[in-house]
Amino acid sequence: MVALQHTESRLSSREHAALTRSVTARNYAPLPVVVAEAHGAWVTDVDGRRYLDCLAGYSALNFGHGHPVLLRAAREQLERVTLTSRAFYNDRLGPFARDLAALAGMDLVLPMNTGAEAVEAGIKVARRWGYQVKGVPAGRAQIVVAAANFHGRTTTIVSFSTDESAREGFGPFTPGFTVVPYGDADALRAALTPETVAVLIEPVQGEAGVVVPPPGYLAAVRQACTDAGVLFIADEVQSGLGRTGATFACELEGVIPDVYLLGKALGGGIVPVSAVVSRRDVLDVLTPGSHGSTFGGNPLAAAVGSAVVGLLATGEYQQRAAALGVRLRDRLDGLVGRGVRAVRSRGLWAGIDIDPDLMTGRDACERLAERGVLVKDTHGQTIRLSPPLVVEPDDLDRAVEALAAVLDEGAR
Ligand SMILES: *Cc1c(COP(=O)(O)O)cnc(C)c1O
């Protein structure tokens, strides 16, 4: 391990946290862990303590920290060219888009950077498709979304959030969205009108606490969209790229959407890379000047994205997520009734509802950190486990044992 060179490295964890809090906007309340290095599934803090990373950057680190194949791709590209803008071609974007489209079974890729940008671009494409292809009257397009969704943080996206803390004080909001309950295909079908251009949903709701819809729901959504002539947009920013035991969570239900929105793991935890991936007849509504991004499709992002697609093309990570997911679920089910109210999971991705009589999700996370396991709470009582897919089985078991110990210890 290489010693950090900066003078700041002499600050303690406590001092770093205080410094960061004093000079950054308060839009986060981090756990008191100051990460200085990370390799694979493990991170080391500034005081030299090691933690198993069971959050993995909310699935941005599906391949772990510093995966050698991804680091090599980034390093080699750093030396060649990193940014061209889309004013010119670069020799990385074509191969990346070709291979990503092939992985998704689609035709075209619209490269962006963050997940929210992919969602925004998906909304724009759906609206334009609605006007130009479906024939919706100008300015009337509607998009149906699900309650408890999480699609990002832009003004338009929070316009259709049902989480008041994400919206409060940020209006006026963008119109054109209809919210229906998640998991209820009849309600969704009833909400489709001749002016509906798309249904935008997460195949598994991540931020909501790894909420898995009832069996058959995604297939029913697919059928409803086909019947009504509406685009099915699957936001697989968090559920996609191996996490659930398949390349896409939709696959587990045998469903093919019209549009995939990808992000997070697509950048290998190195650079932000996102994409709208769809058929030619959908993405062809975009014309020069109608959409763009200074950084989208840059050669560094494309080189890393290509390497990510290469890792996924082997199927190895999807299989690992599926196998480790069975193991994780088995062990977590053993905690139900022992301080855990409910467990939901898909592949190596679990939402665990902590008994509110015992402690909050935040308490559980702080106490897990003291025991060397990093996880994050969501919506008060739920903790979410999404370790890198490269995690060792024994380490995964120890994380669950640490959770069991925290729960057995009970309220403090
Ligand atoms: C994280 C997330 C986003 C937003 O991604 P950012 O890169 O944070 O903008 C969108 N959709 C889903 C499902 C996500 O989990």
The ligand as an SDF file (V2000), in Angstrom:
LIG
                    3D

 15 15  0  0  0  0  0  0  0  0999 V2000
  -28.7220    6.4840   -8.9880 C   0  0  0  0  0  0  0  0  0  0  0  0
  -29.9000    6.4070   -9.8700 C   0  0  0  0  0  0  0  0  0  0  0  0
  -30.1710    7.4050  -10.8240 C   0  0  0  0  0  0  0  0  0  0  0  0
  -29.3930    8.6930  -10.9020 C   0  0  0  0  0  0  0  0  0  0  0  0
  -28.0470    8.5060  -11.1580 O   0  0  0  0  0  0  0  0  0  0  0  0
  -27.0040    9.6880  -10.8860 P   0  0  0  0  0  0  0  0  0  0  0  0
  -25.7420    9.2120  -11.5360 O   0  0  0  0  0  0  0  0  0  0  0  0
  -26.8790    9.8280   -9.3980 O   0  0  0  0  0  0  0  0  0  0  0  0
  -27.5540   10.9170  -11.5160 O   0  0  0  0  0  0  0  0  0  0  0  0
  -31.2360    7.2080  -11.6860 C   0  0  0  0  0  0  0  0  0  0  0  0
  -31.9980    6.1070  -11.6130 N   0  0  0  0  0  0  0  0  0  0  0  0
  -31.7680    5.1330  -10.7130 C   0  0  0  0  0  0  0  0  0  0  0  0
  -32.6330    3.9200  -10.7000 C   0  0  0  0  0  0  0  0  0  0  0  0
  -30.7180    5.2530   -9.8000 C   0  0  0  0  0  0  0  0  0  0  0  0
  -30.5160    4.3090   -8.8770 O   0  0  0  0  0  0  0  0  0  0  0  0
  1  2  1  0
  2  3  1  0
  2 14  2  0
  3  4  1  0
  3 10  2  0
  4  5  1  0
  5  6  1  0
  6  7  2  0
  6  8  1  0
  6  9  1  0
 10 11  1  0
 11 12  2  0
 12 13  1  0
 12 14  1  0
 14 15  1  0
M  END
$$$$
